[in-house]
Amino acid sequence: MGKKFSNRNRKTHSKRRVNWIGTFTLVAIFSGILLFLTSEKQNEQVLKSYCGDFGIYGKSLVLMKDSTFRFSYHGCSQDNGFVSGTWEDNGTTLTFSPDQINVNLDFQYQRSNHELVPLNKPIKDKFTLCENYIADWELIEMIEDSDSL
């Protein structure tokens, strides 16, 4: 009798385990599809993406088609942040109106080729279109590689 009970118990646990694994797999697949579609929808709203140097990891400025922006930066240690707001194109300059003040983002930038150069901050705080951006550490490696030739 003990043997029959334990076999029945095993089958029940086995079926529950299979059902749980199947449910978990379906939830994971649907979550992945949902994240992909959401990401694609957001990417369609991006007008331009700019990158820049900031500590080790850098900074990014994303201009959206609806005249909003997202600015994020990640430097050394605990130096990181995120700011959003609206932007306006004034011909050769872009004016930013952040939701909150951030010392790492200027209010006005002048367009220059593939760059946004701050009007009230040092030129080192500029942004470059991400497809044209080369990080400082990559430049150093390129110089070192060319010297070794």
C-alpha positions in Angstrom: 0.0 0.0 0.0 2.8 2.4 0.8 4.3 1.7 -2.7 1.1 2.6 -4.5 0.7 5.8 -2.5 4.2 6.9 -3.3 3.9 6.2 -7.0 0.6 8.2 -7.1 2.3 11.0 -5.2 5.2 11.0 -7.7 2.9 11.2 -10.7 1.0 14.1 -9.2 4.2 16.0 -8.4 5.6 15.2 -11.9 2.4 16.6 -13.6 2.5 19.7 -11.4 6.2 20.2 -12.3 5.5 19.9 -16.0 2.6 22.3 -15.8 4.7 24.8 -13.8 7.6 24.6 -16.3 5.2 25.0 -19.3 3.5 28.0 -17.7 6.8 29.6 -16.8 8.1 29.0 -20.4 5.0 30.6 -22.0 5.2 33.6 -19.6 8.9 34.1 -20.5 8.2 33.9 -24.2 5.3 36.3 -24.1 7.3 38.7 -21.9 10.1 38.7 -24.4 7.8 39.4 -27.3 6.1 42.2 -25.4 9.5 43.8 -24.5 10.7 43.5 -28.1 7.5 45.2 -29.4 7.7 47.9 -26.8 11.4 48.6 -27.6 10.6 48.8 -31.4 7.8 51.2 -30.8 10.0 53.5 -28.7 12.8 53.3 -31.2 10.4 54.6 -33.9 9.9 57.7 -31.8 13.6 58.6 -31.6 14.7 61.5 -33.8 18.4 61.6 -33.0 20.8 60.1 -30.4 23.9 61.9 -29.2 26.7 60.5 -27.1 29.5 62.1 -25.1 32.3 61.6 -22.6 31.5 61.5 -18.9 33.7 59.5 -16.5 34.2 55.9 -17.5 30.8 55.1 -19.1 29.7 58.3 -20.8 26.5 60.2 -21.4 23.7 60.1 -23.9 21.1 62.6 -25.1 18.1 61.2 -27.0 15.9 63.6 -28.9 12.4 62.3 -29.5 10.1 63.3 -32.4 7.5 64.7 -30.0 10.1 67.4 -28.8 11.0 65.6 -25.6 14.4 64.4 -24.6 16.1 61.9 -22.3 19.6 62.7 -20.9 21.4 60.0 -18.9 25.0 59.8 -17.7 27.1 57.2 -15.8 30.5 58.2 -14.5 32.8 56.9 -11.9 31.5 55.5 -8.6 28.1 57.0 -7.7 28.1 59.8 -10.3 25.1 59.0 -12.5 21.7 60.4 -13.3 18.7 60.8 -15.6 16.9 63.9 -16.7 14.0 64.4 -19.1 12.2 67.4 -20.5 11.4 69.2 -23.7 13.6 70.7 -26.4 13.1 73.3 -29.0 15.0 73.9 -32.3 15.8 77.5 -32.8 17.6 77.1 -36.2 21.3 76.7 -35.3 20.7 76.2 -31.5 18.7 73.7 -29.5 17.2 74.9 -26.2 16.4 72.4 -23.5 13.8 72.8 -20.7 14.5 69.9 -18.3 11.9 68.8 -15.8 14.6 69.2 -13.1 17.8 71.2 -13.1 21.0 69.2 -13.7 24.5 70.7 -13.7 25.7 68.2 -16.4 23.2 69.5 -19.0 23.4 73.0 -20.5 20.2 74.8 -21.5 21.5 75.7 -25.0 23.6 73.9 -27.5 24.8 75.0 -30.9 24.8 72.6 -33.8 28.2 72.1 -35.4 28.5 69.3 -38.0 27.6 66.1 -36.1 28.0 67.7 -32.7 26.0 69.7 -30.1 28.4 72.2 -28.5 27.2 73.8 -25.2 27.0 77.6 -25.2 27.5 78.1 -21.4 29.8 75.2 -20.6 33.3 74.0 -21.7 33.6 72.4 -25.1 34.6 69.1 -23.5 30.9 68.8 -22.5 29.8 68.5 -26.1 27.6 65.7 -27.6 28.4 63.9 -30.8 25.9 61.9 -32.9 26.2 58.4 -31.6 27.1 56.9 -35.0 30.0 59.3 -35.3 31.1 59.2 -31.6 34.5 57.8 -30.6 35.1 57.6 -26.8 38.3 59.1 -25.4 39.6 55.7 -24.4 39.1 54.4 -28.0 41.0 57.4 -29.3 43.9 56.6 -27.0 43.9 53.0 -28.2 43.8 54.1 -31.8 46.8 56.5 -31.3 48.8 53.8 -29.5 48.0 51.3 -32.2 49.2 53.7 -34.9 52.4 54.5 -33.0 53.2 50.8 -32.8 53.1 50.4 -36.6 
